Amino acid sequence: MFNVIGTIIFGAVIGFLAKFFKGASLSVAATVILGVVGVVLGNLILSAFGYPIDTRGIDWIRWIVCTLTAMAAIGIYAGSQAKK
């Protein structure tokens, strides 16, 4: 249960970081959802490369990878919603 709650909280933080760096204007719900998508994709990518799940201290590599994947998700979403 904590994993789900932790992923949502981590996803919200990552989503807002990615939104800030990307400069996109999204709703809070879209930001949180895309942040969670970024966290899940980032963790899948790290797991595929054999990165350890449990690390000590602040896991900067995980934060960076998850922020980049959330930025990609926000960029794809914002691009698909752009008026042409």
N, C-alpha and C positions, 0 to 999 in steps of 0.2 A: 504494500500500500504506500509506503514511504517513497518507493522508487517512482511511482506515478506522480505523487505530489511534488517530489523533488524535481522531476523532469519538467513539470508545468512551471514551477517557480524559476528554475534555471532557464527554461525556454523564454519566460517573460523577460528576464533580465537580458538574456542574449538578444531577444527580439528588439528590445529598446536600444541596446548598444548598436545593433546592426542598422536599425532605422536611423539612428543618429549619424553613423558613419556614411550611410547610403544617401541620406538627405531625402528620403521618401516621405510622403504624407499619407499615412494609413490610419485606419481606426485602431483603437486599442485592441479589439478582438482580433483583427487581422494581424496585428503586430505580435500578439501572444501566440496565436496559432502558427504563424510562420516562424517564430522563434522556437517553438516546440519542434516543428519540422526540421529546422536547422540543427537543433540538439540531437535529434534522433539520427539524422543523416550524418552528422559529424561523428557521433559515437559509432555508427556502422562503418564509416570509413576508417576510423582509428582501429576498430576491432579487426577489420579486414587486413590491416598491416601489422597486426600482432601487438598493438600498443596495450600495455597493462590496464585493466579496469580500475583496480584499486591502487592509488598512489598516495604518498604522504604529502601533506602541505597543500599549497595552492597549485593546481595542475594547469600551468599557463598554456601548455601545448593544447590541452583539451579546450580551454577557453578560446584560444585563437582559432582553432579549426572549427569549432561550433559557431563562432561569430562569422567566420568567412562563409560557411554553408548557409547560415541564416541570411547573410547579405545577398548571397546568390538567390535564395528563395524569394526574398523581398524584391530583388531586381527583376526576376522572372514574373512575379505577380504584378508588380507595378507596370512592367512593360506590357503585359497582357491586358491591363485595365486602362492603358493610356488611350485617350481619344485621338482618333486619326482624322 
